[in-house]
Amino acid sequence: MFQGHFPGNPVVPGSVIVAEVLHCLSRQHVGSPVAYELTTVKFPAPLRPETPVLVRCRYESDGQISFTAQSDAAMVAAGRLRADLTDAIRTTP
């Protein structure tokens, strides 16, 4: 996973951090189809492999969800997303 991500100084790709945020949210919506749209995301500090990260999510009054991902050392991600709980999974014949 880290090949090509700064050889000799590996960092966790931002997409992996976002995937962990989505995984945490999907556990709250078990059995419900959910589609997520990232509206903003920033990665203010690098996350090193094997570093624990705490993900926090908060449902906002405007219907969006704000999230943060924090290591012991720093905030590694912050953003907002929109969740669509209705008809999120579509199949095509």
C-alpha positions, 0 to 999 in steps of 0.5 A: 500500500505504501509503495510510491508514497514517499519511499524511505518516509512512508505516509498513509494515503489520504484515500485510506484515511477517508475509507476509514471514516466511511467504514466507521460511518457505515457501521452506524447505518448497518442494513441501510444503503448509503452513498457518501459525497465528500464536500470538503476534506483536508489533510493537515498532517501526515499519518505514518503507517501503524499509527493509531488514529481516532475518527470522530463524526458529528451530524450537523444541522444542515444535514452534512456530517463533519469528521476529524481523524486524529493521531496522538501527534496531530490532526491528520484529516478533517472534512465534511460529507453528505450522506444519501440514505435513500436509494443509494445503491443502484443496479443496472441490468 
